[in-house]
Every structure is written in structure tokens, then in C-alpha cells.
Amino acid sequence: MTLRELAKLLRWDVQSEGSGLDEAVRGGYCGDLLSHALASAKAGDVWITIQHHANVVAVVQVANLAGIVLACGVRAADGVVERAREAGVSVFSSPDSAFDLAGKVHRALSAETR
């Protein structure tokens, strides 16, 4: 399933459309520690977090993640959105908790492989 399809299915609010919207999402990572995301998230994962500062864009780039979903209705600041657009990083927002988002992403990706 592509990032675009996943975002549409789960009704995420688009804050930045990155260059990888039509790439396959391979999994997900849920966590708020940037260093742990760098060490543990896998390329192609969508990152679920409440961190909304500019450093999240760099983490996505370095770890080659599919994009970021900000949980709990958190929205990225305008400067972060602009930086994400310049870097080609997709940023979404959802009113769902990180727990609920992780479950929804897992179900959506698992259903596709059946």
C-alpha cells in the first residue's frame, strides 16, 4: 500500500506532500525519542509521533522513512511544514492517539498482504 493510499484510507490531514507519496509503506514505527527512531525505525516505515519540531524532518531523511504522522491532533509549525516541503518529506496529522494509529496502520498493511 502506498503512503498516499494509507493516508486516504485512514483520513489523515495532509500538512506536506512529500516526494514518496506513491512509494510502498513497509511498516510503522511509533515513538517520540528521535534517537530511538533513528536506531529502530526501518526504511519505508511511517513514523507515528507527537514530536513536531524541525528535527523530525531530518530523522525521516536519514532513516529513509515513508513519512510522519503526528498523533493526538498535533500539527507541525509552519516552519516545519516548509522545511518538510523543501526536503520532500510527507507530514500528516491525525486526531487519533499514537496507540490507535499504530493499530490502524498495522491492520491496513496486514489486510493488504492477505
Secondary structure, DSSP 4 states (H G I P E B T S, - for coil): -BHHHHHHHTTPEEEE--TTTTSBP-EEEE-S-HHHHHHH--TTEEEEES--STHHHHHHHHHT-SEEEE-TT----HHHHHHHHHHT--EEE-SS-HHHHHHHHHHHHHHHH-
